[in-house]
Amino acid sequence: IVVDEGASVTLKVIGEPSKNLSWLNHLAPEDLRSLDLDDTAIDDDQLKYVVNLRQLESLKLANTAVTDNGLATLKSLTNLYKLEMPATNVTDKGIAHLRELTNLEWLDLSRNRISDAGAIHVVALHNLRVLHMNETDVSDDTVERLQELESLVVLELRATKIAGISLGVLGNLEHLLTLDLSKTQVNDQTARSLAQITSLQELFLEQTA
């Protein structure tokens, strides 16, 4: 395969090749910028082949068996700006390794066993523009801290433990355009503070309290 210089290529791995990624070693570290391993059979051990792609900028790991140990391996991919790993086996302990990925702009941790204790480490990623933490155990304590992510444009917190008592602080996020609080405990009273987020263009409150 010949790719024009400067072109952006995403490699989507499906089926049998995902069970043993040793073939990635045939690629030079700069050969691939985007890798999609969603819905594959990979586990932590296979990630040792992924980290050899040191110029990788985008990585998808949704619905895989990756755990906290896998995140410890991935922390060496410091060029990553996009990491999507919903529905894995990652917990609060593993999220601490994300602090090394300071170039991240897009992060999806939905449907993982993550609470406020893990979200503390997410707040250290000051370049984040898109953050998805749907169906996790984060609460209003996390909302309070998210005001530190001043570059946020999209924030999804659907089906979390948020009641809305801290929503007013999100008014400090001057670039926030999209906010999803569907299926949370936000009610009519706590939702009033959302008026302080003057930049919002999209607000989702379906099936709230």
Buried (B, 14 or more C-beta within 10 A) or exposed (E): EEEEEEEEEEBEBEEEEBEEBEEBEEEEEEBBBBBBBBBBBBBBEBBBBBBBBEEBBBBBBBBBBBBBBBBBBBBBBEBBBBBBBBBBBBBBBBBBBBBBBEEBBBBBBBBBBBBBBBBBBBBBBEBBBBBBBBBBBBBBBBBBBBBBBEBBBBBBBBBBBBBBBBBBBBBBBEEBBBBBBBBBBBEEEBBEBBEEBEEBEEBBBEEBB
